[in-house]
Amino acid sequence: MNKLLISLFLSSVIALGGQAQKKENYYVKYVEFPQHATLEQKIDLAARLTPTPQQYAWQQMELTAFLHFGINTFTGREWGDGKENPKFFNPSQLDAGQCM
């Protein structure tokens, strides 16, 4: 078993070509669509996005937070009917830091 591990290690060092510089991984966190991409092409590109290692590590912790902030916050109603006056939505004293 040890010979196998040493062999694999040496093979990987040789395969890397003894690179002295360590390459940093670069992850694209968004999709840039070609100018004339069709809807199907956009869906295909978006479907290929994968989380970065940091995002994946966060997902593995299985921590979730959900904050819903809308017009009902200001009307005191649990359910809105879509007829609320937009003037009620006035987060003039919002301190987003207090939610952390």
PyRosetta script that sets phi, psi and omega in degrees:
from pyrosetta import init, pose_from_sequence

init()
pose = pose_from_sequence("MNKLLISLFLSSVIALGGQAQKKENYYVKYVEFPQHATLEQKIDLAARLTPTPQQYAWQQMELTAFLHFGINTFTGREWGDGKENPKFFNPSQLDAGQCM")
pose.set_psi(1, -44.1)
pose.set_omega(1, 179.3)
pose.set_phi(2, -62.0)
pose.set_psi(2, -38.9)
pose.set_omega(2, 179.2)
pose.set_phi(3, -63.5)
pose.set_psi(3, -37.6)
pose.set_omega(3, 179.3)
pose.set_phi(4, -65.3)
pose.set_psi(4, -44.8)
pose.set_omega(4, 179.3)
pose.set_phi(5, -63.0)
pose.set_psi(5, -43.8)
pose.set_omega(5, 179.1)
pose.set_phi(6, -64.0)
pose.set_psi(6, -41.3)
pose.set_omega(6, 179.2)
pose.set_phi(7, -62.6)
pose.set_psi(7, -43.7)
pose.set_omega(7, 178.6)
pose.set_phi(8, -64.2)
pose.set_psi(8, -40.8)
pose.set_omega(8, 179.0)
pose.set_phi(9, -61.9)
pose.set_psi(9, -49.2)
pose.set_omega(9, -179.5)
pose.set_phi(10, -63.4)
pose.set_psi(10, -38.9)
pose.set_omega(10, 178.7)
pose.set_phi(11, -62.7)
pose.set_psi(11, -40.3)
pose.set_omega(11, -179.7)
pose.set_phi(12, -68.9)
pose.set_psi(12, -36.1)
pose.set_omega(12, 177.5)
pose.set_phi(13, -65.2)
pose.set_psi(13, -42.2)
pose.set_omega(13, 179.5)
pose.set_phi(14, -67.0)
pose.set_psi(14, -41.3)
pose.set_omega(14, -179.0)
pose.set_phi(15, -64.1)
pose.set_psi(15, -32.1)
pose.set_omega(15, 178.5)
pose.set_phi(16, -75.8)
pose.set_psi(16, -11.0)
pose.set_omega(16, 177.3)
pose.set_phi(17, 73.0)
pose.set_psi(17, 21.4)
pose.set_omega(17, 178.4)
pose.set_phi(18, 62.5)
pose.set_psi(18, 34.7)
pose.set_omega(18, -178.9)
pose.set_phi(19, -60.7)
pose.set_psi(19, 125.9)
pose.set_omega(19, -179.6)
pose.set_phi(20, -80.2)
pose.set_psi(20, -31.3)
pose.set_omega(20, -177.6)
pose.set_phi(21, -92.8)
pose.set_psi(21, 135.2)
pose.set_omega(21, 177.7)
pose.set_phi(22, -88.9)
pose.set_psi(22, 125.3)
pose.set_omega(22, 178.7)
pose.set_phi(23, -81.5)
pose.set_psi(23, 136.8)
pose.set_omega(23, 176.0)
pose.set_phi(24, -88.3)
pose.set_psi(24, 140.7)
pose.set_omega(24, 177.1)
pose.set_phi(25, -75.2)
pose.set_psi(25, 139.0)
pose.set_omega(25, 178.1)
pose.set_phi(26, -119.5)
pose.set_psi(26, 125.6)
pose.set_omega(26, -178.4)
pose.set_phi(27, -118.7)
pose.set_psi(27, 131.1)
pose.set_omega(27, 176.4)
pose.set_phi(28, -84.8)
pose.set_psi(28, 125.7)
pose.set_omega(28, -176.8)
pose.set_phi(29, -101.7)
pose.set_psi(29, 9.6)
pose.set_omega(29, 179.6)
pose.set_phi(30, -152.9)
pose.set_psi(30, 168.0)
pose.set_omega(30, -179.8)
pose.set_phi(31, -111.1)
pose.set_psi(31, 132.2)
pose.set_omega(31, 171.2)
pose.set_phi(32, -105.5)
pose.set_psi(32, 115.7)
pose.set_omega(32, -177.9)
pose.set_phi(33, -84.3)
pose.set_psi(33, 141.2)
pose.set_omega(33, 172.8)
pose.set_phi(34, -59.6)
pose.set_psi(34, 154.1)
pose.set_omega(34, -172.0)
pose.set_phi(35, -55.0)
pose.set_psi(35, -41.6)
pose.set_omega(35, -176.2)
pose.set_phi(36, -112.0)
pose.set_psi(36, 33.7)
pose.set_omega(36, -179.4)
pose.set_phi(37, -68.9)
pose.set_psi(37, 140.8)
pose.set_omega(37, 176.1)
pose.set_phi(38, -79.5)
pose.set_psi(38, 168.3)
pose.set_omega(38, 177.9)
pose.set_phi(39, -59.7)
pose.set_psi(39, -42.3)
pose.set_omega(39, 180.0)
pose.set_phi(40, -62.1)
pose.set_psi(40, -40.9)
pose.set_omega(40, 178.2)
pose.set_phi(41, -65.8)
pose.set_psi(41, -39.9)
pose.set_omega(41, 178.8)
pose.set_phi(42, -64.2)
pose.set_psi(42, -43.4)
pose.set_omega(42, 178.2)
pose.set_phi(43, -61.7)
pose.set_psi(43, -42.8)
pose.set_omega(43, 179.8)
pose.set_phi(44, -62.0)
pose.set_psi(44, -44.4)
pose.set_omega(44, 179.0)
pose.set_phi(45, -65.0)
pose.set_psi(45, -43.8)
pose.set_omega(45, -178.6)
pose.set_phi(46, -65.9)
pose.set_psi(46, -34.2)
pose.set_omega(46, -178.8)
pose.set_phi(47, -69.5)
pose.set_psi(47, -16.5)
pose.set_omega(47, -178.3)
pose.set_phi(48, -92.1)
pose.set_psi(48, -1.7)
pose.set_omega(48, 177.2)
pose.set_phi(49, -65.7)
pose.set_psi(49, 137.7)
pose.set_omega(49, 176.2)
pose.set_phi(50, -127.7)
pose.set_psi(50, 152.4)
pose.set_omega(50, 179.8)
pose.set_phi(51, -68.3)
pose.set_psi(51, 150.4)
pose.set_omega(51, 173.8)
pose.set_phi(52, -70.4)
pose.set_psi(52, 165.2)
pose.set_omega(52, 176.8)
pose.set_phi(53, -56.4)
pose.set_psi(53, -35.6)
pose.set_omega(53, 179.2)
pose.set_phi(54, -68.1)
pose.set_psi(54, -42.1)
pose.set_omega(54, 178.2)
pose.set_phi(55, -65.2)
pose.set_psi(55, -39.9)
pose.set_omega(55, 179.5)
pose.set_phi(56, -65.2)
pose.set_psi(56, -40.7)
pose.set_omega(56, 177.9)
pose.set_phi(57, -61.2)
pose.set_psi(57, -40.1)
pose.set_omega(57, 177.9)
pose.set_phi(58, -63.6)
pose.set_psi(58, -43.4)
pose.set_omega(58, 179.3)
pose.set_phi(59, -62.2)
pose.set_psi(59, -36.8)
pose.set_omega(59, -179.2)
pose.set_phi(60, -67.5)
pose.set_psi(60, -23.0)
pose.set_omega(60, 177.8)
pose.set_phi(61, -73.7)
pose.set_psi(61, -14.5)
pose.set_omega(61, 177.8)
pose.set_phi(62, 55.1)
pose.set_psi(62, 41.1)
pose.set_omega(62, 174.8)
pose.set_phi(63, -101.9)
pose.set_psi(63, 134.8)
pose.set_omega(63, -179.3)
pose.set_phi(64, -138.1)
pose.set_psi(64, 143.3)
pose.set_omega(64, 174.0)
pose.set_phi(65, -134.7)
pose.set_psi(65, 141.8)
pose.set_omega(65, 178.4)
pose.set_phi(66, -133.8)
pose.set_psi(66, 124.4)
pose.set_omega(66, 178.9)
pose.set_phi(67, -124.1)
pose.set_psi(67, 120.2)
pose.set_omega(67, 178.9)
pose.set_phi(68, -111.4)
pose.set_psi(68, 122.1)
pose.set_omega(68, -175.6)
pose.set_phi(69, -132.3)
pose.set_psi(69, 114.2)
pose.set_omega(69, -178.0)
pose.set_phi(70, -152.9)
pose.set_psi(70, -162.5)
pose.set_omega(70, -175.8)
pose.set_phi(71, -61.7)
pose.set_psi(71, -33.2)
pose.set_omega(71, -178.8)
pose.set_phi(72, -66.0)
pose.set_psi(72, -20.9)
pose.set_omega(72, 174.6)
pose.set_phi(73, -60.6)
pose.set_psi(73, -32.6)
pose.set_omega(73, -175.7)
pose.set_phi(74, -98.1)
pose.set_psi(74, -18.9)
pose.set_omega(74, 178.9)
pose.set_phi(75, -93.4)
pose.set_psi(75, -17.1)
pose.set_omega(75, -178.7)
pose.set_phi(76, 77.4)
pose.set_psi(76, 10.2)
pose.set_omega(76, 180.0)
pose.set_phi(77, -98.4)
pose.set_psi(77, 146.6)
pose.set_omega(77, 177.4)
pose.set_phi(78, -75.6)
pose.set_psi(78, -39.0)
pose.set_omega(78, -179.1)
pose.set_phi(79, -123.7)
pose.set_psi(79, 131.8)
pose.set_omega(79, 175.4)
pose.set_phi(80, -93.6)
pose.set_psi(80, 166.3)
pose.set_omega(80, 178.4)
pose.set_phi(81, -117.8)
pose.set_psi(81, 5.7)
pose.set_omega(81, 178.5)
pose.set_phi(82, 83.4)
pose.set_psi(82, 2.2)
pose.set_omega(82, -178.3)
pose.set_phi(83, -107.9)
pose.set_psi(83, 10.0)
pose.set_omega(83, -178.5)
pose.set_phi(84, -68.6)
pose.set_psi(84, 145.9)
pose.set_omega(84, 178.4)
pose.set_phi(85, -71.6)
pose.set_psi(85, 125.5)
pose.set_omega(85, -179.9)
pose.set_phi(86, -58.0)
pose.set_psi(86, -21.1)
pose.set_omega(86, 179.4)
pose.set_phi(87, -64.4)
pose.set_psi(87, -21.6)
pose.set_omega(87, 178.6)
pose.set_phi(88, -67.4)
pose.set_psi(88, -27.9)
pose.set_omega(88, 179.9)
pose.set_phi(89, -78.6)
pose.set_psi(89, 96.3)
pose.set_omega(89, -173.7)
pose.set_phi(90, -143.0)
pose.set_psi(90, 78.0)
pose.set_omega(90, -177.7)
pose.set_phi(91, -77.7)
pose.set_psi(91, 55.1)
pose.set_omega(91, -175.1)
pose.set_phi(92, -69.1)
pose.set_psi(92, -24.9)
pose.set_omega(92, -179.6)
pose.set_phi(93, -114.5)
pose.set_psi(93, 25.4)
pose.set_omega(93, 179.7)
pose.set_phi(94, -68.0)
pose.set_psi(94, 128.7)
pose.set_omega(94, 173.0)
pose.set_phi(95, -121.2)
pose.set_psi(95, 90.7)
pose.set_omega(95, -177.0)
pose.set_phi(96, -60.2)
pose.set_psi(96, -25.4)
pose.set_omega(96, 179.2)
pose.set_phi(97, -65.6)
pose.set_psi(97, -24.5)
pose.set_omega(97, -178.9)
pose.set_phi(98, -71.9)
pose.set_psi(98, -15.0)
pose.set_omega(98, 179.0)
pose.set_phi(99, -83.6)
pose.set_psi(99, -10.2)
pose.set_omega(99, -177.7)
pose.set_phi(100, -81.0)
pose.dump_pdb("model.pdb")
